[in-house]
């Protein structure tokens, strides 16, 4: 396939990672656009110092979905690679572009700093209310090998082989511009992060597009640096609100209510257990707000 290919990086306090991420994209011939969501650590200045990189500086944190849509509108390319700023391309992306001849989006292989594939993260199936309930109750953490969690995290998928998949990680995802346009981009109600990439892929599938995974494209991924800049309490609230928003949008009423009940019950259990384990009362108001969120989405 012919067409222009660009890389879109959404940053938030990403100064420690942004230079190798940008340089790896330029090394492989990609036009690069960085959208910075009001970083306070000098990220934007670091990008400007690189030279030859387009930069949009937002003066407020618009969230990942809104910044991604902003970047898509600005980056006039046929194929747009979403790459986390804490990821570094280790290969070219011609394999991804080839897959887009028959798909709306394609993910590549993510490896950690040890070079091992990030199983359970790079590719997942669309989450059911059941598996998200297990996540909210903490059961997936206590028993990660349970059948529902293994299926959700694609433990049965060989990451050494190209395949049709449900949801590659948004950390390393190439999207056809016409597919992005057709479904209206990312849903900006997911703020600041979490589940916007899951929702996007689900809408792609519902619109009739295939989603592919290829091991021919590889990126090294550190993981989680931007969300670590968010306080633990806010992080919990954002994650649960995005989860519940995804459920309200995509699950039937009975499944949504069952998930809301699981979130509320998980919040009660954490209100009891976390202060004992952490020897702090700080988590109590956080999980009280999580419980209120669950009732709001019922």
C-alpha positions, 0 to 999 in steps of 0.5 A: 500500500502507498500513502503517507505514514506518521506517528502521533505521540500524546505526552503528559510529563514525559520528558524522561522518555520523549527523545528516544521515542521521537528519534526512533520514529524519525529513524524509520522515516515517520513524520512525527507530531507530538501533542502535549497535554500541559506537561509541567516537567519540560516535555514541550521544551524537550520536543522543541529542542529536538528540532524538526518535530511538529508540536501542539502545546495544550494549555490544559490536560485534554485527556488522551482521547481528545488529544489523539483526535486533535493530532489526527486532525492535524497530521495529514497522513493516510496511516497514523501510528499511535505510540506511547512516549515511553515506547521506542520503535525497534523496527520499521512499520511496513508490516503494519501498513501492509496489514492495513490493506484489509483492516482498519487498525493494526497493533504490533509486538510490545516488548519490555526492557528485558526484551520479552513480549508483554503478554496480557497487555499487547493484545486483549479480547474485548472485556465482558461484564464478567471479567471486569467484575472479577477485575473490580473485585480484585479476583483477577489480581489474587487469581490471575490464572482464572479462565476468564482472565486468561481468555481476556488477556489472550493467554492462548494467543501466539504473539509470534504469529499475525492474527485477527484480534479484538483490541491491540494496546493503544500504546502501539496502534496504527490506524487508517485515517479513513477508518478513524473518520468513519467512526468519528474518532475516539470518544472524548468522554473517556478522561483522562485515560483508560478504555478509550482505545477499547471503545475505539476498537469495538466501534471499528469492529461494529463498523465492519473493520478487521483489526490485526496484530503483526509481530513484524513491527516491534516496540520496546515499552516501559509502561505506565509513566504518565498515569504514575504522575496522577495521585493514587486516589485520582488514578483509582477514580479515573479508572473506575469511572472509565470502566463504568462509562465503557459498561454504560455505553456497551453493555446491556442493562442487566450486565451493566447493573451486575458490574456496578454491583461488583464495583460497589462490593469491591469498593466496600472490601477495599475500604475494609482491607486497604487501611489495614494493609496500608495502615492508613485511613486515606483510602476510605474516602477514595473507595467511598467515592468509587461506590457512589460512582457505581450507583450513579451508573446503575 
